[in-house]
Amino acid sequence: MLTKEVTINNQVGLHARPATFFIQKANEFKSNIWIEKDDRKVNAKSLLGVLSLGIVKGTAVKIIADGSDEKDAINTLENLILSDFTE
């Protein structure tokens, strides 16, 4: 199991379009992936779960992955966040 803390810096946070990009990317991996904010952990492959966290610009979140491709999952999702969700 791997964990990485990152800060969301894009204008709208992790809402609507950026959340959709994040979830689509998370679904490319076999590993179980969660995103955690303030001791609340949700499935990173669930749109409702991710949106329920109310992640706004400047929020630090943890990405947690567990599985055969956990390292690739963490790195890919971190890079997506650091790129402000541009493909």
C-alpha positions as CSV (number, residue, x, y, z in Angstrom):
1,M,0.0,0.0,0.0
2,L,1.3,3.4,-1.0
3,T,0.2,6.9,0.1
4,K,1.1,10.3,-1.3
5,E,-0.1,13.7,-0.1
6,V,-0.7,16.3,-2.8
7,T,-2.3,19.8,-2.8
8,I,-5.1,20.6,-5.3
9,N,-4.1,23.9,-6.9
10,N,-6.5,24.3,-9.9
11,Q,-9.1,27.1,-9.7
12,V,-12.2,25.0,-9.1
13,G,-10.6,22.3,-6.9
14,L,-11.7,18.7,-7.5
15,H,-15.2,19.4,-8.8
16,A,-17.1,18.4,-12.0
17,R,-14.7,18.3,-14.9
18,P,-11.4,17.8,-12.9
19,A,-13.1,15.1,-10.7
20,T,-14.2,13.3,-13.9
21,F,-10.6,13.3,-15.3
22,F,-9.3,12.1,-11.9
23,I,-11.9,9.2,-11.7
24,Q,-11.3,8.2,-15.4
25,K,-7.6,8.0,-14.7
26,A,-8.1,6.1,-11.5
27,N,-10.2,3.5,-13.3
28,E,-7.3,2.7,-15.6
29,F,-5.6,0.9,-12.8
30,K,-6.4,-2.5,-11.2
31,S,-5.4,-1.3,-7.7
32,N,-7.9,-0.2,-5.1
33,I,-7.5,3.6,-4.9
34,W,-8.8,6.0,-2.3
35,I,-8.6,9.7,-1.8
36,E,-8.6,11.1,1.8
37,K,-9.4,14.5,3.2
38,D,-9.7,15.3,6.9
39,D,-9.9,11.7,8.0
40,R,-12.6,10.9,5.4
41,K,-11.6,8.3,2.8
42,V,-13.6,7.6,-0.3
43,N,-13.2,5.4,-3.3
44,A,-11.2,7.4,-5.9
45,K,-13.1,5.6,-8.7
46,S,-16.5,6.9,-7.5
47,L,-17.7,10.3,-8.8
48,L,-20.1,10.8,-5.9
49,G,-17.5,9.8,-3.4
50,V,-14.9,12.2,-4.7
51,L,-17.4,15.1,-5.0
52,S,-18.7,14.5,-1.5
53,L,-15.3,15.5,-0.1
54,G,-15.8,19.1,-1.3
55,I,-12.2,19.5,-2.3
56,V,-11.4,23.2,-3.1
57,K,-8.3,24.9,-4.3
58,G,-5.5,24.7,-1.8
59,T,-6.7,21.5,-0.1
60,A,-4.2,18.8,0.8
61,V,-5.4,15.3,0.1
62,K,-3.9,11.9,0.4
63,I,-4.0,9.4,-2.5
64,I,-3.8,5.8,-1.3
65,A,-3.4,2.9,-3.6
66,D,-3.1,-0.8,-2.9
67,G,-2.6,-3.4,-5.6
68,S,-0.3,-4.7,-8.3
69,D,0.0,-1.3,-10.1
70,E,-0.1,0.9,-7.0
71,K,3.1,2.8,-7.8
72,D,2.0,3.7,-11.3
73,A,-1.4,4.7,-10.0
74,I,0.0,7.0,-7.4
75,N,2.5,8.6,-9.8
76,T,-0.1,9.1,-12.6
77,L,-2.7,10.6,-10.3
78,E,-0.2,12.9,-8.7
79,N,1.0,14.1,-12.1
80,L,-2.6,14.7,-13.2
81,I,-3.1,16.9,-10.1
82,L,0.2,18.7,-10.5
83,S,-0.7,19.5,-14.1
84,D,-3.9,21.1,-12.9
85,F,-5.8,18.4,-14.7
86,T,-4.6,19.2,-18.2
87,E,-4.0,16.1,-20.4
